[in-house]
Amino acid sequence: MSTATAHPSYLATRRGKLTLALVCAAGFLDFVDTTIVNVALPSIRDHLHFSVQSLQWILSGYLLTYGGVLLLGGRAADLLGRRRLFVAGTSLFGLSSLVGGLATSQGMLIGARLAQGLGAAMMTPAALSILTTSFHEGTDRVKAIGVWSGTVPLASALGVVLGGVLSQGPGWRWVFFVNVPVSVLVLFGAFRILPDDRRHGTWASFDAIGAIFSTAGALLLVYALVNAPSVGWGTAQTLGELGAALVLMIGFVVNERRHPNPLVPFSIFRIQGLAAADVTQVLAQAGFISMFFFITVYMQSVLGFSPIRAGLAYLPVTVCVGIAAGVSTKLLARTGTRPIIVVGTLLGAGGVYWLSRIPVHGSYLPDLLPGLAVMALGIGAVFVGVQNAANANVSADKAGLAAALITTSSMLGAALGLASLTGIATSRTAHLMAAHALAPAALTSGFHQALIGCSVFLLVAAVIAARATSSRASQIQSPELVRVPEPQAA
């Protein structure tokens, strides 16, 4: 019996289309918040009197809890039910967005961002695992994952656009308020569209020690990475934090190998293409997300763009991302994932290197638009290829974990890229300022080196992708709808 006969096209149904729209809306919410506050930071600094050092935690606080709790969130979705985690995460995300918009102090806003990241860490793996287990037939899965893959970079680019429009229009608080009505709509859709797949009794054999080790280790690692540019990479604090994170991760590995029901069964990494996709995603995100940060700062601090102008400068990026994602999804059946990822990372590296040549007295059309367009074509292709490779051949009982792994890779890559490259840019700028260079020239020189670093991350990602196994659409098997076995009584 053919796959199409065994699994009729769910995507062709009205419920299937609504399911896809719902999970993509949730993914959009989570990923748009990695960039939407970028352009609003100057306004937030002025209103709540943030110092330069504490201001970074508006960005880093979200990455910290998002990246640190993803593995636990993904496995909890598999064990407790995807809709349950999806609803809980969306509720927390919406509530913390409201608190962020109402914030009257630095601590209140940073706390709201930490809670937003925690909600996103529950939402995203649940949403992606709902997608991969809802669309069984190979072509359906490729199309659905293609739409999801296009949503991720699109959200990152549109986040900058929305951040500029909102912060210069109704005010920076609407960068957070805008999430509230969307969260309410997502919750309404979750109860109307998604089946109740809750599971009972699974906590009896839950790997609590593994959860503690993985969450604490990931939180400490991300914290060390995002805090290193402020305190210094060679300081006792940073080295101690990285060392402690390594110890926790080693403890996690030892525990997982011995536990009868591990949080992360290492057998998942034997799934074709998954490990290479995760590593590629770390490096690609380190390049792409960092590029958005440096180019946005360049436009405002060197070229003097207003927040809304800086935001609108990314509109062509969203168009190119959509085109690349659509074309890549159609090509997957013929080429497989490997050529899509390799071409995408090379395009991304070329576009970002083009941007690394930005001049002090630059302008948008000749100096920014060409590089942004090439980079956007690359990022659209990379995400389609990576998401398909990471979710191919994953069984239903591990779909949440696979989703958490690829999203954790994204967050870890973003934190790694921003931490390492911000340090490079800051060091170069400080050196030139000490030599009495003008601020715009010193800043631009720092951005040059950081953007070259972004392109190097993408080139290394291309090398790894070139050595990975390629999955074609016809090879992406339907995840077997197995029920998570009930644990035996202790």
C-alpha positions as CSV (number, residue, x, y, z in Angstrom):
1,M,0.0,0.0,0.0
2,S,1.4,3.4,-0.9
3,T,2.1,6.1,1.6
4,A,-0.5,8.3,0.1
5,T,-3.2,5.6,0.4
6,A,-2.2,4.8,3.9
7,H,-2.2,8.4,5.0
8,P,-4.6,10.6,3.0
9,S,-3.5,14.2,2.6
10,Y,-4.4,16.0,5.8
11,L,-3.0,19.3,4.4
12,A,-5.7,19.3,1.8
13,T,-8.4,19.5,4.4
14,R,-9.7,22.6,6.1
15,R,-8.7,21.3,9.5
16,G,-5.2,20.6,8.2
17,K,-4.8,24.1,6.9
18,L,-6.0,25.6,10.1
19,T,-3.6,23.4,12.1
20,L,-0.7,24.5,10.0
21,A,-1.7,28.2,10.3
22,L,-2.0,27.8,14.1
23,V,1.4,26.2,14.8
24,C,3.1,28.7,12.4
25,A,1.4,31.6,14.3
26,A,2.8,30.2,17.5
27,G,6.3,29.8,16.0
28,F,6.1,33.3,14.6
29,L,5.3,34.7,18.0
30,D,8.3,33.0,19.6
31,F,10.8,33.9,16.9
32,V,9.7,37.4,16.3
33,D,10.5,38.2,19.9
34,T,14.2,37.4,19.3
35,T,14.4,40.6,17.2
36,I,11.4,42.8,17.7
37,V,12.9,44.7,20.7
38,N,16.2,45.5,18.9
39,V,15.1,48.8,17.4
40,A,13.1,49.7,20.5
41,L,16.1,49.4,22.8
42,P,17.0,53.2,22.7
43,S,13.5,54.2,23.7
44,I,13.4,51.5,26.5
45,R,16.8,52.8,27.8
46,D,15.5,56.3,28.0
47,H,12.2,55.6,29.6
48,L,13.4,53.0,32.2
49,H,16.9,54.4,32.7
50,F,18.8,51.2,31.7
51,S,22.6,51.3,31.7
52,V,24.3,49.9,28.6
53,Q,25.4,46.8,30.5
54,S,21.9,46.0,31.8
55,L,20.2,46.8,28.5
56,Q,21.6,43.7,26.9
57,W,19.5,41.5,29.3
58,I,16.3,42.6,27.5
59,L,17.7,40.5,24.6
60,S,19.7,38.0,26.5
61,G,17.1,37.3,29.2
62,Y,14.8,35.9,26.5
63,L,17.5,33.8,24.9
64,L,18.6,32.5,28.4
65,T,15.3,30.8,29.4
66,Y,14.3,30.0,25.9
67,G,17.5,28.1,25.1
68,G,17.9,26.7,28.6
69,V,14.5,25.1,29.0
70,L,13.8,23.8,25.5
71,L,15.0,20.2,26.0
72,L,12.8,19.9,29.1
73,G,9.8,21.5,27.2
74,G,10.2,19.2,24.2
75,R,10.4,16.0,26.3
76,A,7.5,17.2,28.5
77,A,5.4,17.6,25.3
78,D,6.1,14.0,24.4
79,L,5.3,12.7,27.9
80,L,2.4,15.0,29.0
81,G,0.7,15.9,25.8
82,R,1.5,18.4,23.1
83,R,-1.6,20.5,23.3
84,R,-1.3,20.7,27.1
85,L,2.3,22.2,26.8
86,F,1.3,24.3,23.9
87,V,-1.6,25.9,25.8
88,A,0.5,26.4,29.0
89,G,3.4,28.0,27.1
90,T,1.1,30.3,25.1
91,S,-0.7,31.4,28.2
92,L,2.6,32.2,30.0
93,F,3.9,34.0,26.9
94,G,0.9,36.2,26.5
95,L,0.7,37.0,30.2
96,S,4.4,37.9,30.4
97,S,4.1,40.0,27.3
98,L,1.4,42.0,29.1
99,V,3.6,42.5,32.1
100,G,6.5,43.6,29.9
101,G,4.3,46.2,28.2
102,L,3.2,47.5,31.7
103,A,6.8,47.4,33.1
104,T,7.7,50.4,35.3
105,S,11.2,49.2,36.3
106,Q,14.2,47.4,34.9
107,G,13.7,44.4,37.0
108,M,10.0,44.1,36.0
109,L,10.9,44.2,32.3
110,I,13.8,41.8,32.5
111,G,11.7,39.4,34.6
112,A,8.9,39.6,31.9
113,R,11.5,38.7,29.3
114,L,12.7,35.7,31.3
115,A,9.1,34.5,31.6
116,Q,8.5,35.1,27.9
117,G,11.5,32.8,27.1
118,L,10.1,30.2,29.4
119,G,6.7,30.3,27.7
120,A,8.4,30.1,24.2
121,A,10.5,27.1,25.4
122,M,7.2,25.3,26.0
123,M,5.4,26.5,22.9
124,T,7.9,26.0,20.2
125,P,8.8,22.3,20.5
126,A,5.1,21.5,21.2
127,A,4.1,23.4,18.0
128,L,6.7,21.8,15.8
129,S,5.9,18.3,17.1
130,I,2.2,18.9,16.5
131,L,3.1,19.8,13.0
132,T,5.3,16.7,12.3
133,T,2.8,14.3,13.9
134,S,-0.2,15.8,12.2
135,F,1.1,15.7,8.7
136,H,2.0,12.1,8.0
137,E,2.3,11.7,4.2
138,G,5.7,12.6,2.8
139,T,4.7,15.4,0.5
140,D,2.4,16.9,3.2
141,R,5.3,16.9,5.7
142,V,7.7,18.6,3.3
143,K,5.2,21.3,2.5
144,A,4.2,21.8,6.1
145,I,7.8,21.9,7.3
146,G,8.6,24.2,4.4
147,V,5.9,26.7,5.5
148,W,7.2,26.5,9.1
149,S,10.8,26.9,8.0
150,G,9.9,30.0,6.1
151,T,8.1,31.4,9.1
152,V,11.2,31.3,11.3
153,P,13.5,33.6,9.4
154,L,10.5,35.7,8.2
155,A,9.6,36.3,11.9
156,S,13.2,37.4,12.6
157,A,13.2,39.9,9.8
158,L,9.7,41.2,10.4
159,G,10.5,41.5,14.0
160,V,12.9,44.3,13.2
161,V,10.3,45.9,10.9
162,L,7.5,45.7,13.5
163,G,9.9,46.9,16.3
164,G,10.7,50.1,14.3
165,V,7.1,50.8,13.4
166,L,5.7,50.2,16.9
167,S,8.4,52.0,18.8
168,Q,8.3,55.1,16.7
169,G,4.5,55.0,16.4
170,P,2.4,54.1,19.5
171,G,5.5,53.5,21.6
172,W,7.9,50.8,22.7
173,R,5.4,49.2,25.1
174,W,3.4,48.0,22.0
175,V,6.4,45.8,21.1
176,F,5.1,43.7,24.0
177,F,1.4,44.5,23.9
178,V,1.0,43.3,20.3
179,N,1.7,39.7,21.5
180,V,-1.3,39.6,23.8
181,P,-4.2,39.5,21.2
182,V,-2.3,37.1,19.0
183,S,-1.7,34.8,22.0
184,V,-5.4,34.9,22.8
185,L,-6.3,33.9,19.2
186,V,-3.7,31.1,19.3
187,L,-5.2,29.8,22.5
188,F,-8.7,29.9,21.1
189,G,-7.5,28.0,18.0
190,A,-5.7,25.4,20.1
191,F,-8.9,24.4,22.0
192,R,-11.0,24.4,18.8
193,I,-8.6,22.7,16.4
194,L,-6.0,20.5,18.2
195,P,-7.0,17.1,19.6
196,D,-6.6,16.6,23.3
197,D,-3.6,14.2,23.5
198,R,-2.9,14.5,27.2
199,R,-1.1,11.5,28.8
200,H,-1.4,10.2,32.3
201,G,1.0,8.6,34.8
202,T,4.2,9.4,32.9
203,W,5.9,11.3,35.7
204,A,6.4,8.0,37.6
205,S,9.5,7.2,35.4
206,F,10.4,10.8,34.4
207,D,14.1,11.5,34.3
208,A,14.1,14.2,37.0
209,I,17.9,14.2,37.5
210,G,18.4,14.4,33.7
211,A,16.0,17.3,33.6
212,I,17.9,19.1,36.4
213,F,21.3,18.5,34.8
214,S,20.2,19.5,31.2
215,T,18.3,22.6,32.3
216,A,20.9,23.9,34.7
217,G,23.7,23.2,32.3
218,A,22.0,24.8,29.3
219,L,21.0,27.9,31.4
220,L,24.5,28.3,32.8
221,L,26.1,27.9,29.3
222,V,23.8,30.4,27.7
223,Y,24.3,32.8,30.6
224,A,28.1,32.5,30.4
225,L,28.0,33.2,26.6
226,V,25.7,36.2,26.8
227,N,27.5,37.7,29.8
228,A,31.1,37.1,28.6
229,P,31.3,40.3,26.4
230,S,30.6,42.4,29.6
231,V,32.9,40.7,32.1
232,G,35.5,39.4,29.7
233,W,36.2,36.0,28.1
234,G,39.4,35.3,30.2
235,T,38.0,36.3,33.6
236,A,37.6,33.9,36.4
237,Q,33.9,34.4,36.3
238,T,33.4,33.4,32.7
239,L,35.8,30.5,32.9
240,G,34.2,29.3,36.1
241,E,30.7,29.5,34.5
242,L,31.8,27.6,31.4
243,G,33.6,25.0,33.5
244,A,30.5,24.5,35.7
245,A,28.3,24.2,32.6
246,L,30.7,21.5,31.2
247,V,30.6,19.6,34.5
248,L,26.8,19.7,34.5
249,M,26.7,18.5,30.8
250,I,29.0,15.6,31.6
251,G,26.8,14.7,34.5
252,F,23.8,14.8,32.2
253,V,25.5,12.4,29.7
254,V,26.4,9.9,32.4
255,N,22.9,10.0,33.8
256,E,21.3,9.6,30.4
257,R,23.4,6.5,29.6
258,R,22.3,4.8,32.8
259,H,18.6,5.9,33.2
260,P,16.0,3.4,31.9
261,N,13.8,6.2,30.6
262,P,16.2,9.1,29.7
263,L,15.1,12.6,29.0
264,V,17.2,12.5,25.8
265,P,17.6,9.0,24.5
266,F,20.9,9.2,22.6
267,S,19.6,6.8,20.0
268,I,17.8,9.8,18.5
269,F,21.1,11.0,17.1
270,R,21.3,7.9,15.0
271,I,18.4,9.2,13.0
272,Q,19.6,10.0,9.5
273,G,20.6,13.7,9.2
274,L,19.4,14.9,12.6
275,A,22.8,15.5,14.3
276,A,24.3,17.2,11.3
277,A,21.2,19.4,10.9
278,D,21.4,20.5,14.6
279,V,25.1,21.4,14.3
280,T,24.5,23.2,11.0
281,Q,21.7,25.2,12.7
282,V,24.0,26.3,15.6
283,L,26.5,27.8,13.2
284,A,24.0,29.2,10.7
285,Q,22.1,31.0,13.5
286,A,25.4,32.3,15.0
287,G,25.9,34.0,11.6
288,F,22.4,35.1,10.7
289,I,21.1,36.4,14.0
290,S,24.3,38.3,14.8
291,M,24.2,39.9,11.3
292,F,20.7,41.3,12.1
293,F,22.0,42.8,15.3
294,F,25.1,44.5,13.8
295,I,23.4,45.8,10.7
296,T,20.5,47.3,12.8
297,V,23.0,49.0,15.1
298,Y,25.0,50.3,12.1
299,M,21.9,51.8,10.4
300,Q,20.9,53.7,13.6
301,S,24.2,54.6,15.1
302,V,26.3,55.3,12.0
303,L,23.8,56.1,9.2
304,G,21.4,57.9,11.6
305,F,18.3,55.9,10.5
306,S,15.2,56.5,12.6
307,P,13.7,53.3,14.2
308,I,10.9,53.1,11.6
309,R,13.3,53.6,8.7
310,A,15.7,50.9,10.1
311,G,12.7,48.6,10.5
312,L,11.4,49.2,7.0
313,A,14.9,48.6,5.5
314,Y,14.2,44.9,6.2
315,L,11.0,44.6,4.1
316,P,12.9,43.3,1.0
317,V,14.5,40.7,3.3
318,T,11.1,39.3,4.1
319,V,10.2,39.1,0.4
320,C,13.4,37.3,-0.5
321,V,13.1,34.9,2.5
322,G,9.6,33.9,1.3
323,I,10.7,33.4,-2.3
324,A,13.7,31.2,-1.2
325,A,11.6,29.2,1.2
326,G,8.9,28.5,-1.5
327,V,11.4,27.5,-4.2
328,S,13.5,25.4,-1.8
329,T,10.4,23.5,-0.7
330,K,9.6,22.6,-4.3
331,L,13.1,21.5,-5.0
332,L,13.5,19.2,-2.0
333,A,11.8,16.3,-3.9
334,R,14.4,16.4,-6.6
335,T,17.6,17.5,-4.8
336,G,17.2,16.4,-1.2
337,T,18.2,18.5,1.8
338,R,22.0,18.6,1.4
339,P,22.2,20.8,-1.7
340,I,19.5,23.1,-0.4
341,I,21.5,23.7,2.9
342,V,24.9,24.0,1.2
343,V,23.7,26.5,-1.4
344,G,21.8,28.4,1.3
345,T,24.7,28.7,3.7
346,L,27.1,29.7,0.8
347,L,24.6,32.4,-0.3
348,G,24.2,33.5,3.3
349,A,28.0,33.7,3.7
350,G,28.4,35.7,0.5
351,G,25.6,38.1,1.4
352,V,27.0,38.7,4.9
353,Y,30.5,39.2,3.5
354,W,29.1,41.8,1.1
355,L,27.6,43.5,4.1
356,S,31.0,43.4,5.9
357,R,32.2,46.1,3.4
358,I,29.8,48.7,4.7
359,P,31.4,52.2,4.6
360,V,31.2,54.9,7.2
361,H,29.3,57.3,4.9
362,G,27.1,54.6,3.3
363,S,23.6,54.6,1.9
364,Y,20.9,51.9,1.8
365,L,20.5,51.1,-1.9
366,P,24.2,50.5,-3.0
367,D,25.7,49.4,0.3
368,L,23.0,47.4,2.2
369,L,20.2,46.2,-0.1
370,P,22.3,43.9,-2.4
371,G,23.9,42.1,0.6
372,L,20.7,41.9,2.5
373,A,18.9,40.4,-0.5
374,V,21.5,37.7,-1.1
375,M,21.7,36.9,2.6
376,A,17.9,36.6,2.7
377,L,17.8,34.1,-0.2
378,G,20.3,32.0,1.8
379,I,18.5,32.1,5.1
380,G,15.2,31.0,3.5
381,A,16.9,28.0,1.9
382,V,18.9,27.0,5.0
383,F,15.9,26.9,7.2
384,V,13.8,24.8,4.8
385,G,16.6,22.3,4.4
386,V,17.6,22.1,8.1
387,Q,14.1,21.7,9.4
388,N,13.3,18.9,7.0
389,A,16.6,17.1,7.7
390,A,16.1,17.5,11.5
391,N,12.6,16.1,11.5
392,A,12.8,13.4,8.8
393,N,12.2,9.8,10.1
394,V,11.5,10.9,13.7
395,S,8.9,8.8,15.4
396,A,5.9,10.4,17.0
397,D,7.0,9.6,20.5
398,K,10.2,11.6,20.0
399,A,8.8,14.4,17.8
400,G,8.8,16.9,20.7
401,L,12.4,16.1,21.6
402,A,13.6,16.4,17.9
403,A,11.8,19.8,17.7
404,A,13.4,20.9,21.0
405,L,16.9,19.9,19.7
406,I,16.7,21.9,16.5
407,T,15.2,24.9,18.3
408,T,17.8,24.6,21.1
409,S,20.4,24.7,18.3
410,S,18.9,28.0,17.1
411,M,19.0,29.6,20.5
412,L,22.5,28.3,21.3
413,G,23.8,29.5,18.0
414,A,22.2,33.0,18.5
415,A,23.8,33.3,22.0
416,L,27.2,32.0,20.8
417,G,27.3,34.3,17.8
418,L,26.2,37.4,19.7
419,A,28.6,36.8,22.6
420,S,31.7,36.0,20.5
421,L,31.2,38.6,17.8
422,T,30.0,41.4,20.0
423,G,33.3,40.9,21.9
424,I,35.3,41.2,18.6
425,A,33.4,44.3,17.5
426,T,33.6,46.0,20.9
427,S,37.4,45.3,21.2
428,R,38.1,46.7,17.8
429,T,36.0,49.8,18.4
430,A,37.5,50.5,21.8
431,H,41.1,50.1,20.4
432,L,40.3,52.7,17.6
433,M,38.6,55.1,20.0
434,A,41.7,54.9,22.3
435,A,43.7,55.9,19.2
436,H,41.4,59.0,18.9
437,A,39.4,57.7,15.9
438,L,36.0,59.3,15.3
439,A,33.1,57.2,16.8
440,P,31.4,56.4,13.4
441,A,34.6,55.1,11.9
442,A,35.5,53.1,15.0
443,L,32.0,51.5,15.2
444,T,32.0,50.7,11.5
445,S,35.4,49.0,11.7
446,G,34.2,46.9,14.6
447,F,31.1,45.9,12.6
448,H,33.5,45.0,9.7
449,Q,35.3,42.4,11.8
450,A,32.1,41.1,13.4
451,L,30.3,40.6,10.0
452,I,33.4,38.8,8.6
453,G,33.0,36.5,11.6
454,C,29.3,35.9,10.7
455,S,30.3,34.9,7.2
456,V,33.0,32.5,8.6
457,F,30.3,30.8,10.8
458,L,28.2,30.3,7.7
459,L,31.1,28.9,5.7
460,V,31.8,26.3,8.4
461,A,28.1,25.4,8.4
462,A,28.3,24.8,4.6
463,V,31.3,22.5,5.1
464,I,29.4,20.4,7.7
465,A,26.2,20.3,5.6
466,A,28.2,19.1,2.6
467,R,29.3,16.1,4.5
468,A,25.8,15.3,5.9
469,T,23.5,12.6,4.5
470,S,20.8,14.1,2.2
471,S,17.1,13.3,2.8
472,R,14.7,13.6,-0.1
473,A,11.0,14.2,0.2
474,S,10.3,10.7,-0.8
475,Q,12.6,9.4,2.0
476,I,10.9,11.4,4.7
477,Q,8.8,8.7,6.3
478,S,5.6,9.2,8.2
479,P,6.3,9.1,11.9
480,E,4.8,6.0,13.3
481,L,1.9,6.9,15.5
482,V,3.0,5.0,18.5
483,R,1.7,5.7,22.0
484,V,4.2,6.5,24.7
485,P,4.3,3.4,26.8
486,E,2.8,3.8,30.3
487,P,5.5,3.4,32.9
488,Q,5.5,0.5,35.4
489,A,4.6,1.3,38.9
490,A,7.7,2.0,41.1
